[in-house]
Amino acid sequence: MSPLRLVTTRLSLVAMTRAIFGSAPFIVLSLSALPAMPAQSASGVEINLPTFEVTSKGDQGYRSTNTASITRLDAPVRELPISVQIMNPEFMNDVGATTLFDVGRYFVGGNNQGASTNLTAFNLRGFADVVPDDQQRDGFRFSGRPNLYNVDRIEIIRGPNSVVQGASDAGGQVNIITKSANYGQQSTALSFRTDSQNGYRGTLDNNVSGQLGGHNVALRVNSVYEDGRSFIKFTRDNYRGVALAGKGDLDKNTTVTARFEYLKEDRNPWNSIPDRWSGGPGLTGGFSQGLNRYVPKLYNYDEGNALAGPDSIDRRKSYYWLGEVTHRFSDNLNLKLQAETSSEDQDLQWPNNGNPSLSYDAATDRIYVLENWQWARSEDRRYNLRALLNYALHLSWSDQNFVAGYAYLHDELRGVRDLLWDAATNTQTSYRVYLRPGEITAATVGLSTINRFWKAQAPNGDDVGSPSAFLNSTGSYFGGKLKTVLGYSWNSTKRTDFIYTAPASGSFRDGSAVKPAPSSTTRFSKQAGIPMVSAVYALTPTVNIYANYSESFKPQTAYLPTLNLITGAIGSSLDPETGQGYEGGFKFDLIENKLSGSIGVYSIKKQNIAAVIDTNLVQQLLGPNVNQRYYTPGVEQSSKGVEVELFYNPTPALTVSANYAYNSSDISKNSAQPSQVGLEANVHFKHIANLAAKYTFTGGLLKGWFIGGNTLIRGRQFRYQGAERGSNPGYMIFGLLAGYSGKWEKTAYTVQMNVDNIFDKTYLRTYAQIGEPLQGSISATIKF
């Protein structure tokens, strides 16, 4: 008998070296309770490790059975000791989503952060992102607002997971997986979409494959052009993007892949009209009683066909390159090497509200905002290296998996900023913008530079380096009924903040000011050990029970200067965030896999949250004209809740996805505002529920037609910012789906209609920012 019948080894070594210019995931570790690997038998059965790329072979409608985010290998969701949600192309298409932001409102226990956000940011398990780049693209962190034209699937890991994902938020991690080139496929898909706001969108998806010199090769091209409009006058979102993905086999054991993407976005975002009332009492009292009467009309004002309007402009462009080599040494040993780099540049011009930001004139019954305008440009550069080695050990009584690795991250961010000043008084411009229909005019809201000038402020910049090492072991016992994951990672962040003086004159915006050399630097380093202990046990062949303890570690990747509340001294950027979480629950596939899902409970604590110090307190310490944001260390939030996710697929014709989450989050520490302790955390819902369903007629006169819909349910939203405390009422939004799919010879086609907010429900997304009204879209796709 061959000794391989008794012993086969597997070890997973992941080494990830990241040198990012702007935001940083450092260790991306692949760990999970993987399925047992059979030894080679006397009959010659080979040992084949799971693939590095996830497959959708087991997908049923909206339900996806496998994930790659946690293990970096294709692994069943039900066997993982951690909560994960997957959004596949069918789901994203049926709810009419075109950006990552659109999908965020369907997260289990999560939500997007409001449409005025300059970057994509999410609320997960009650934790609101302050640094928006808490999502990943192909496992590497990034910022921006990605368009879904090149996205194959979205995977959300909930809870602390730094042993799994490296730098991550305590609430969870979002990972978008871009489309890859496919062997043996010749296909082209063209789609066009238009909507009731006069927006339009066109996409191309083309895959070709064949052989070159006897080797398999494939190339995939995706592109998008979108001009999106809003029900708010003057708002607009314009995307232009192209993505290339190539793949080729050097030999039967070695595959090389490469990806490139360029995306440019021009926006006139919602924050032209303030969505935050940080200087007022909020929507629950005072003048907000009057404001509530005008909110439904606020965004539909008439400026007499004026050509100028809210002048908040966000221009962003990004490049993304990824190259990787996968090599198979033997049936139970393979290696994957990745090199990734990206650059993201943003120009942003927006009103920086004065203090108080919202005012009410009782004599005239008018509500207004004092606005100070500013312009900023940020540059973000990232470089990453990663290695993943997979090797397995199989014993007669168990399977053991070992993972060891080392990673290094480097992150650089540079920014410049101008403020708009009055030429006569040489003071920062401040003027009223009225918030009543008919009083918002191009003259009061449109940015005028007459008798005003841009003045350069002190630049900012920082470098972050994060070396990491990790070691973990996974085990499978009792014929695979019990699987354990024990992990530990050593994480460090070394940060250098550059201190600049402001130029004496001129403007960065018009190029008359030159960025000065740093006048000084501030360096510090922090270390943290991150453990993870988890287990999955099969109660029955279709029901698993799981439990885990895990932690998170995330460097602050934006420049967040601190302020000593006692001395008024300005300090370096905030230390890394850390978090700890407990979780347990059930995962199941019942009724012959027609009903599947999970039920889980969790408790999480997150430390060193980037909390802004109230403007009044900053000006008391540093002077009345200071318009710089400062942060305070030591802010802590606790969060606990229950989550339920269900999929029902009784026949190929029907697919249903439903989830519900209850979350209770509160501020447990805040040195800057002790009165917050014990209050509900900012911008979170206690109750979140989502439902989506589709039925496709497979026979009869209606064959090929499909109908469906979705429902978003939100309980009361709690918020606390500055001098404001209160909550927004809950709401329920309904959407409809209808369409037809057919085939003409070898060409497949689909025509689809989506209607969002069919009852034209007025609701508040965040603070006083209302949600979108009734909107419709029609799309057509041709595949050949």
NUVEX-179022 format. One line per 2 residues: their letters; for each residue x, y, z of C-alpha. Coordinates in steps of 0.02 Angstrom, whole numbers. Layout:
<nodes>
a> X Y Z ~ ...
</nodes>
This chain:
<nodes>
ms> 0 0 0 ~ 67 172 -45
pl> 107 283 104 ~ 11 420 13
rl> -144 320 52 ~ -116 367 234
vt> -22 531 225 ~ -42 676 106
tr> 5 850 155 ~ -71 1019 131
ls> -1 1185 189 ~ -65 1353 136
lv> 64 1490 138 ~ 7 1663 93
am> 134 1803 83 ~ 66 1969 28
tr> 175 2119 3 ~ 80 2275 -27
ai> 151 2442 -67 ~ -2 2544 -92
fg> -8 2728 -128 ~ -160 2781 -31
sa> -249 2649 70 ~ -192 2484 134
pf> -240 2307 158 ~ -87 2218 211
iv> -103 2034 250 ~ -230 1945 145
ls> -229 1774 217 ~ -322 1626 153
ls> -393 1522 289 ~ -545 1416 312
al> -609 1246 357 ~ -576 1169 187
pa> -651 1005 131 ~ -549 850 168
mp> -424 806 32 ~ -428 622 -15
aq> -262 534 -31 ~ -209 451 -191
sa> -282 277 -189 ~ -218 114 -259
sg> -334 140 -406 ~ -243 300 -449
ve> -367 433 -391 ~ -275 600 -392
in> -277 730 -254 ~ -339 896 -324
lp> -334 1052 -218 ~ -477 1177 -232
tf> -451 1308 -367 ~ -394 1484 -327
ev> -542 1557 -423 ~ -720 1535 -364
ts> -840 1443 -478 ~ -1026 1475 -496
kg> -1069 1296 -545 ~ -1179 1271 -391
dq> -1271 1438 -401 ~ -1461 1431 -397
gy> -1546 1595 -441 ~ -1496 1723 -310
rs> -1408 1591 -203 ~ -1221 1564 -226
tn> -1147 1415 -135 ~ -959 1450 -145
ta> -847 1594 -98 ~ -665 1643 -129
si> -647 1794 -15 ~ -618 1700 147
tr> -506 1558 90 ~ -434 1628 -73
ld> -490 1455 -132 ~ -658 1394 -194
ap> -745 1343 -32 ~ -927 1305 17
vr> -1011 1444 115 ~ -1097 1319 231
el> -929 1250 289 ~ -856 1418 339
pi> -856 1471 522 ~ -894 1652 481
sv> -1039 1749 406 ~ -1025 1787 220
qi> -1150 1857 93 ~ -1132 1838 -95
mn> -1217 1945 -228 ~ -1209 1864 -399
pe> -1241 1943 -571 ~ -1421 1883 -579
fm> -1465 1971 -417 ~ -1373 2132 -459
nd> -1456 2140 -630 ~ -1631 2106 -565
vg> -1627 2245 -435 ~ -1566 2367 -568
at> -1399 2404 -485 ~ -1263 2490 -588
tl> -1138 2541 -452 ~ -1071 2464 -292
fd> -1165 2601 -199 ~ -1332 2538 -270
vg> -1300 2362 -204 ~ -1257 2422 -28
ry> -1437 2439 27 ~ -1463 2250 7
fv> -1322 2200 126 ~ -1372 2090 271
gg> -1376 2208 421 ~ -1292 2344 318
nn> -1331 2496 214 ~ -1247 2622 102
qg> -1197 2786 181 ~ -1301 2909 78
as> -1286 2967 -101 ~ -1189 3125 -61
tn> -1039 3025 -6 ~ -892 3065 -117
lt> -830 2886 -103 ~ -921 2723 -81
af> -945 2690 105 ~ -1055 2568 199
nl> -1129 2538 369 ~ -1101 2357 424
rg> -1168 2290 588 ~ -1196 2466 653
fa> -1020 2529 615 ~ -1016 2679 499
dv> -862 2697 390 ~ -769 2860 415
vp> -627 2808 302 ~ -725 2750 148
dd> -599 2628 73 ~ -659 2482 177
qq> -695 2381 23 ~ -580 2274 -85
rd> -562 2241 -271 ~ -496 2066 -305
gf> -433 2063 -126 ~ -345 2232 -128
rf> -415 2383 -39 ~ -469 2534 -140
sg> -580 2689 -130 ~ -692 2765 -262
rp> -865 2722 -326 ~ -844 2572 -442
nl> -965 2540 -582 ~ -1031 2361 -593
yn> -999 2342 -780 ~ -841 2241 -741
vd> -897 2156 -579 ~ -931 1969 -579
ri> -989 1953 -399 ~ -983 2041 -230
ei> -936 1951 -69 ~ -964 2028 102
ir> -879 1955 255 ~ -968 2014 412
gp> -880 2045 577 ~ -694 2064 623
ns> -587 1963 503 ~ -408 2027 499
vv> -337 1851 511 ~ -436 1814 353
qg> -427 1980 258 ~ -286 2081 336
as> -331 2263 361 ~ -519 2264 389
da> -656 2352 484 ~ -735 2274 638
gg> -905 2280 552 ~ -849 2182 400
qv> -766 2185 229 ~ -837 2207 53
ni> -741 2124 -88 ~ -789 2147 -271
it> -724 2014 -390 ~ -696 2078 -567
ks> -733 1979 -725 ~ -596 1864 -788
an> -557 1792 -959 ~ -629 1619 -991
yg> -558 1475 -1093 ~ -669 1392 -1223
qq> -787 1539 -1238 ~ -825 1654 -1385
st> -957 1778 -1331 ~ -1012 1958 -1347
al> -1144 2048 -1245 ~ -1207 2224 -1281
sf> -1328 2314 -1167 ~ -1415 2482 -1164
rt> -1517 2562 -1027 ~ -1617 2722 -1011
ds> -1717 2789 -864 ~ -1852 2914 -817
qn> -1721 3044 -766 ~ -1655 3052 -945
gy> -1503 2951 -897 ~ -1428 2820 -1012
rg> -1297 2684 -1003 ~ -1212 2568 -1127
tl> -1096 2421 -1093 ~ -993 2294 -1191
dn> -933 2123 -1131 ~ -829 2024 -1256
nv> -733 1862 -1224 ~ -624 1774 -1353
sg> -516 1619 -1330 ~ -411 1498 -1429
ql> -234 1434 -1440 ~ -71 1524 -1471
gg> 82 1416 -1505 ~ -12 1266 -1436
hn> -56 1355 -1273 ~ -230 1404 -1213
va> -261 1593 -1213 ~ -413 1703 -1179
lr> -451 1890 -1180 ~ -601 1982 -1108
vn> -645 2164 -1141 ~ -775 2261 -1042
sv> -821 2444 -1065 ~ -954 2565 -1004
ye> -1019 2738 -1042 ~ -1150 2806 -924
dg> -1230 2976 -903 ~ -1337 2964 -748
rs> -1456 3099 -692 ~ -1551 3132 -531
fi> -1716 3207 -481 ~ -1615 3348 -403
kf> -1582 3490 -524 ~ -1403 3507 -586
tr> -1345 3339 -515 ~ -1260 3219 -634
dn> -1147 3067 -633 ~ -1045 3025 -788
yr> -941 2864 -804 ~ -818 2811 -939
gv> -726 2648 -911 ~ -634 2506 -997
al> -566 2344 -924 ~ -456 2210 -1002
ag> -426 2034 -933 ~ -309 1908 -1013
kg> -259 1731 -969 ~ -139 1604 -1044
dl> -61 1436 -1002 ~ 129 1432 -1011
dk> 120 1243 -989 ~ 1 1118 -913
nt> 47 1174 -736 ~ 72 1362 -755
tv> -57 1496 -794 ~ -26 1683 -813
ta> -165 1812 -800 ~ -168 2001 -813
rf> -302 2134 -784 ~ -311 2319 -821
ey> -448 2447 -788 ~ -467 2633 -819
lk> -617 2724 -746 ~ -659 2909 -751
ed> -804 2989 -660 ~ -872 3166 -658
rn> -1005 3205 -530 ~ -1113 3346 -468
pw> -1159 3257 -307 ~ -1302 3284 -187
ns> -1200 3375 -58 ~ -1222 3536 -155
ip> -1373 3556 -42 ~ -1315 3507 132
dr> -1366 3337 195 ~ -1297 3367 370
ws> -1363 3488 499 ~ -1214 3475 617
gg> -1240 3649 690 ~ -1426 3634 723
pg> -1541 3531 833 ~ -1588 3412 693
lt> -1753 3352 625 ~ -1835 3321 793
gg> -1858 3497 857 ~ -1842 3686 833
fs> -1845 3752 657 ~ -1839 3577 588
qg> -2026 3568 619 ~ -2044 3698 482
ln> -1912 3616 375 ~ -2010 3454 371
ry> -2149 3545 276 ~ -2029 3586 136
vp> -1920 3431 125 ~ -2027 3346 -11
kl> -2009 3503 -119 ~ -1835 3553 -71
yn> -1744 3468 -212 ~ -1865 3515 -351
yd> -1839 3703 -347 ~ -1858 3814 -500
eg> -1721 3934 -543 ~ -1804 4009 -694
na> -1711 3893 -814 ~ -1545 3957 -747
la> -1393 3869 -821 ~ -1291 3878 -662
gp> -1335 3792 -501 ~ -1261 3697 -355
ds> -1078 3698 -397 ~ -1010 3548 -306
id> -899 3452 -426 ~ -811 3286 -399
rr> -694 3224 -534 ~ -606 3059 -510
ks> -500 2946 -618 ~ -419 2782 -574
yy> -303 2652 -650 ~ -289 2471 -595
wl> -163 2339 -647 ~ -153 2160 -585
ge> -36 2022 -642 ~ -30 1846 -571
vt> 52 1679 -599 ~ -19 1514 -538
hr> 93 1360 -537 ~ 52 1182 -488
fs> 202 1089 -421 ~ 107 928 -387
dn> -68 864 -355 ~ -65 937 -179
ln> 51 1085 -196 ~ 22 1245 -295
lk> 77 1426 -289 ~ -1 1591 -338
lq> 96 1754 -353 ~ 12 1923 -379
ae> 75 2099 -415 ~ -52 2240 -410
ts> -42 2428 -425 ~ -173 2564 -437
se> -184 2752 -438 ~ -332 2860 -392
dq> -342 3048 -414 ~ -486 3159 -360
dl> -529 3342 -384 ~ -669 3398 -269
qw> -749 3569 -255 ~ -886 3589 -127
pn> -966 3702 4 ~ -886 3687 174
ng> -1027 3740 287 ~ -993 3878 412
np> -1048 3875 592 ~ -1190 3853 625
sl> -1220 3761 464 ~ -1409 3780 472
sy> -1497 3940 527 ~ -1675 4002 537
da> -1735 4182 521 ~ -1898 4189 620
at> -1943 4364 556 ~ -1949 4305 376
dr> -1982 4120 411 ~ -1832 4075 304
iy> -1708 3933 327 ~ -1531 3959 262
vl> -1354 3891 266 ~ -1193 3989 278
en> -1072 3915 153 ~ -883 3929 139
wq> -818 3851 -21 ~ -663 3746 -37
wa> -572 3645 -170 ~ -459 3494 -143
rs> -357 3372 -243 ~ -299 3204 -175
ed> -178 3082 -254 ~ -171 2900 -204
rr> -42 2772 -264 ~ -38 2587 -218
yn> 76 2441 -255 ~ 49 2264 -193
lr> 135 2096 -198 ~ 59 1935 -135
al> 104 1751 -132 ~ -11 1605 -92
ln> 62 1430 -72 ~ -57 1285 -42
ya> 2 1117 27 ~ -102 983 116
lh> -78 853 252 ~ -199 706 258
ls> -196 581 401 ~ -302 428 429
ws> -394 514 572 ~ -398 696 516
dq> -352 824 386 ~ -237 965 440
nf> -205 1127 348 ~ -67 1248 393
va> -52 1427 334 ~ 100 1536 359
gy> 147 1697 273 ~ 223 1869 274
ay> 162 2029 195 ~ 213 2209 180
lh> 105 2358 137 ~ 159 2533 87
de> 31 2671 70 ~ 53 2851 15
lr> -74 2991 5 ~ -47 3172 -45
gv> -172 3313 -45 ~ -185 3499 -74
rd> -328 3619 -33 ~ -386 3796 -71
ll> -518 3901 16 ~ -617 4040 -68
wd> -581 4212 7 ~ -659 4383 -12
aa> -547 4505 -109 ~ -601 4660 -13
tn> -589 4596 166 ~ -459 4458 140
tq> -567 4341 242 ~ -645 4176 197
ts> -804 4202 97 ~ -965 4162 189
yr> -1136 4193 114 ~ -1314 4133 135
vy> -1396 3995 37 ~ -1583 3989 66
lr> -1670 3822 81 ~ -1846 3860 23
pg> -1921 3830 -150 ~ -1902 3985 -256
ei> -1767 4057 -143 ~ -1630 3940 -200
ta> -1564 4031 -351 ~ -1413 4023 -462
at> -1352 4184 -382 ~ -1358 4117 -204
vg> -1306 3938 -233 ~ -1198 3945 -389
ls> -1016 3973 -349 ~ -964 4147 -402
ti> -780 4200 -402 ~ -817 4385 -433
nr> -723 4485 -300 ~ -664 4320 -227
fw> -502 4221 -246 ~ -436 4047 -208
ka> -302 4042 -74 ~ -191 3890 -47
qa> -194 3805 123 ~ -64 3691 202
pn> -48 3527 103 ~ -59 3358 187
gd> 30 3194 158 ~ 71 3030 241
dv> 159 2864 212 ~ 100 2702 291
gs> 199 2541 295 ~ 121 2384 369
ps> 224 2225 383 ~ 129 2071 439
af> 159 1889 474 ~ 33 1753 509
ln> 15 1572 556 ~ -141 1467 568
st> -199 1288 569 ~ -363 1214 509
gs> -418 1041 554 ~ -553 917 502
yf> -605 776 618 ~ -732 635 631
gg> -749 613 444 ~ -767 800 416
kl> -906 827 543 ~ -797 945 646
kt> -688 1078 568 ~ -582 1200 666
vl> -487 1357 619 ~ -352 1425 735
gy> -258 1576 673 ~ -143 1714 729
sw> -68 1861 636 ~ 63 1987 690
ns> 17 2157 618 ~ 115 2318 623
tk> 93 2491 552 ~ 232 2617 529
rt> 168 2789 485 ~ 252 2951 435
df> 147 3110 429 ~ 220 3258 335
iy> 193 3432 405 ~ 183 3573 277
ta> 168 3760 292 ~ 39 3852 189
pa> 105 3947 36 ~ 114 4134 65
sg> 8 4169 -88 ~ -70 4090 -239
sf> -185 3943 -270 ~ -156 3759 -303
rd> -315 3759 -404 ~ -255 3881 -536
gs> -73 3826 -525 ~ -5 3989 -452
av> 47 3909 -288 ~ 189 3783 -272
kp> 178 3643 -144 ~ 313 3677 -14
ap> 434 3548 52 ~ 385 3466 218
ss> 435 3572 366 ~ 439 3421 482
tt> 383 3241 496 ~ 300 3141 633
rf> 335 2955 642 ~ 259 2820 749
sk> 228 2634 743 ~ 100 2518 821
qa> 89 2330 835 ~ -54 2211 867
gi> -77 2024 877 ~ -237 1963 798
pm> -307 1792 846 ~ -450 1692 773
vs> -530 1537 848 ~ -676 1457 759
av> -763 1292 728 ~ -901 1216 622
ya> -991 1057 674 ~ -1113 959 566
lt> -1265 922 674 ~ -1343 834 525
pt> -1286 814 344 ~ -1381 976 304
vn> -1366 1080 464 ~ -1204 1152 533
iy> -1176 1247 694 ~ -1031 1370 702
an> -945 1486 825 ~ -795 1601 814
ys> -695 1733 903 ~ -597 1853 793
es> -515 2024 794 ~ -480 2164 672
fk> -337 2284 641 ~ -347 2429 518
pq> -221 2570 493 ~ -297 2742 471
ta> -260 2766 286 ~ -318 2946 273
yl> -233 3092 358 ~ -334 3119 518
pt> -241 3246 627 ~ -277 3236 813
ln> -303 3376 938 ~ -258 3369 1123
li> -416 3427 1212 ~ -318 3486 1364
tg> -170 3579 1289 ~ -236 3616 1115
ai> -80 3536 1038 ~ -101 3464 864
gs> -42 3284 850 ~ -10 3157 714
sl> -143 3051 632 ~ -247 2928 729
dp> -179 2759 782 ~ -250 2604 695
et> -425 2546 733 ~ -446 2381 822
gq> -598 2272 855 ~ -651 2109 938
gy> -802 2003 901 ~ -895 1845 954
eg> -1017 1757 841 ~ -1116 1595 834
gf> -1259 1520 739 ~ -1324 1393 614
kf> -1302 1365 427 ~ -1419 1249 336
dl> -1477 1175 170 ~ -1650 1100 191
ie> -1787 1022 84 ~ -1661 949 -38
nk> -1565 1113 -41 ~ -1720 1211 -92
ls> -1716 1312 70 ~ -1546 1371 133
gs> -1474 1508 239 ~ -1402 1554 408
ig> -1453 1621 577 ~ -1321 1705 684
vy> -1295 1814 837 ~ -1144 1926 868
si> -1064 2048 988 ~ -927 2167 929
kk> -824 2307 1005 ~ -723 2431 902
qn> -590 2548 973 ~ -506 2706 912
ia> -645 2759 796 ~ -606 2916 695
av> -727 3036 779 ~ -728 3220 729
id> -707 3349 867 ~ -850 3474 866
tn> -808 3634 770 ~ -850 3744 920
lv> -724 3652 1028 ~ -588 3664 894
qq> -614 3851 877 ~ -610 3875 1065
ll> -440 3792 1070 ~ -362 3858 909
gp> -455 4018 866 ~ -620 4072 785
nv> -558 4065 605 ~ -494 3886 608
nq> -584 3782 479 ~ -485 3620 496
ry> -558 3455 552 ~ -475 3368 698
yt> -504 3198 775 ~ -493 3126 948
pg> -423 2956 1000 ~ -507 2837 1120
ve> -682 2833 1045 ~ -760 2661 1064
qs> -921 2582 1001 ~ -1010 2421 1051
sk> -1128 2329 936 ~ -1232 2171 953
gv> -1370 2094 851 ~ -1456 1951 762
ev> -1449 1912 575 ~ -1554 1796 468
el> -1521 1759 284 ~ -1634 1644 180
fy> -1639 1579 2 ~ -1786 1484 -70
np> -1770 1398 -239 ~ -1907 1267 -252
tp> -1895 1257 -442 ~ -1780 1332 -575
al> -1921 1454 -613 ~ -1927 1536 -441
tv> -1790 1616 -337 ~ -1814 1711 -175
sa> -1687 1802 -65 ~ -1734 1872 106
ny> -1636 1938 254 ~ -1670 2024 419
ay> -1554 2101 548 ~ -1579 2177 719
ns> -1436 2285 780 ~ -1407 2382 940
sd> -1255 2496 937 ~ -1200 2624 1064
is> -1052 2736 1101 ~ -958 2661 1247
kn> -814 2789 1256 ~ -788 2966 1190
sa> -662 3082 1273 ~ -713 3232 1167
qp> -899 3218 1202 ~ -929 3115 1362
sq> -1115 3152 1348 ~ -1122 3032 1200
vg> -1077 2880 1304 ~ -1225 2762 1314
le> -1315 2842 1165 ~ -1358 2755 1003
an> -1214 2756 878 ~ -1216 2876 733
vh> -1309 2831 572 ~ -1371 2656 605
fk> -1538 2564 596 ~ -1602 2447 730
hi> -1703 2348 603 ~ -1655 2311 422
an> -1745 2189 307 ~ -1731 2154 121
la> -1832 2042 5 ~ -1807 2004 -180
ak> -1895 1875 -288 ~ -1914 1827 -471
yt> -2024 1704 -563 ~ -1986 1649 -741
ft> -2121 1566 -847 ~ -2048 1407 -922
gg> -2196 1349 -1026 ~ -2359 1400 -1106
ll> -2403 1565 -1189 ~ -2297 1663 -1064
kg> -2139 1560 -1089 ~ -1986 1673 -1075
wf> -2073 1810 -977 ~ -2017 1847 -799
ig> -2085 1954 -658 ~ -2016 2001 -488
gn> -1988 2134 -360 ~ -1894 2190 -207
tl> -1932 2272 -41 ~ -1820 2375 72
ir> -1877 2394 253 ~ -1787 2510 373
gr> -1828 2543 554 ~ -1792 2707 641
qf> -1619 2775 602 ~ -1516 2846 745
ry> -1386 2980 725 ~ -1273 3088 831
qg> -1156 3219 759 ~ -1091 3379 834
ae> -1231 3467 926 ~ -1362 3358 846
rg> -1451 3209 917 ~ -1606 3125 851
sn> -1676 2995 735 ~ -1762 2981 567
pg> -1923 2880 548 ~ -1921 2710 467
ym> -1983 2675 291 ~ -2024 2539 166
if> -1981 2548 -20 ~ -2050 2433 -155
gl> -1978 2397 -327 ~ -2043 2298 -476
la> -1960 2194 -612 ~ -2033 2131 -776
gy> -1957 2071 -938 ~ -1937 1943 -1075
sg> -1791 1831 -1126 ~ -1788 1746 -1293
kw> -1675 1678 -1428 ~ -1665 1711 -1614
ek> -1559 1577 -1696 ~ -1395 1587 -1596
ta> -1427 1760 -1526 ~ -1502 1777 -1351
yt> -1587 1937 -1298 ~ -1672 2009 -1145
vq> -1782 2162 -1123 ~ -1809 2215 -943
mn> -1903 2351 -849 ~ -1866 2405 -671
vd> -1972 2523 -566 ~ -1901 2585 -401
ni> -2005 2661 -261 ~ -2168 2620 -351
fd> -2274 2710 -219 ~ -2166 2868 -231
kt> -2128 2859 -46 ~ -2042 3011 30
yl> -1911 2955 154 ~ -1748 3015 232
rt> -1587 2924 189 ~ -1468 3014 306
ya> -1500 3168 409 ~ -1611 3282 301
qi> -1567 3200 136 ~ -1721 3127 56
ge> -1723 2968 -45 ~ -1757 2950 -230
pl> -1940 2963 -287 ~ -2028 2848 -409
qg> -1908 2805 -550 ~ -1910 2684 -694
si> -1785 2610 -815 ~ -1786 2501 -971
sa> -1637 2397 -1024 ~ -1599 2280 -1169
ti> -1459 2153 -1184 ~ -1402 2053 -1335
kf> -1284 1905 -1319 ~ -1206 1819 -1469
</nodes>
